[in-house]
Amino acid sequence: MTELQRLLIRGSEKVIGHYQFLLDTAKSEHERELLKRRIEKERRMLNDLLQGSDPSARAA
């Protein structure tokens, strides 16, 4: 695993933690749903990083 991959993984973990905090303090159902979708998207990207796959290859 390269230093860049480690940096990206740590960044994704921090983003998920931040979104989780926002989800825990969300005031509306709409806000909660938006944050849940963002968390799931970030988890998929994190999973791709952890497995060593190239996330941009999925978009093609």
N, C-alpha and C positions, 0 to 999 in steps of 0.2 A: 504494500500500500504506500502510495507516495504521500509526501507532505501536503500536497494540494488536496488529495482525497481526504486526508485526515481533517484538514481545515474545512472542507465542504461538509463533511459528516458532522463536525462539531457545530457548524453554523446551522445545519438543518435541525439538530437537536435543540439548539437554543430557540429557533423559530417555533418549533412545536411546543416547547415550554411556554413561550410567550403567548401563543394562540390558546393554549390550555388555560392559562391564567385569565385571558380575556373571556374565554368560554365560561369559566367559573363565575365571572362577574357580569355576564351578559344580562341585559335588561329586557330583551324581547326574544320571542321565538324566532323571528326572522334573523336576528343577530346570531343566535345560537346555531342555526342551520348554516349560515354563511361560514362561521368559524369551524364548524364540524367538517365542511367540505374542504376548507383550507388545510386543516389538520390532516385529513386523509390524503390530499394531494402531496403535502410535504412528507408524509410517511412513505408514500410510494416512491418519491424521489430519494429519500433516505435509504429505503430498501434497495433501490437500484445501485446506489453508491456502495452500500455494504456488500452487495453481491458482485461488484466490479463491472457491472454492465454500463453501457453508455446511454444515458437517458435520452439524448438527442436521436439515437437510432430508433427509438420507439415512435417518434413523431413522423418518421419518414414512411 
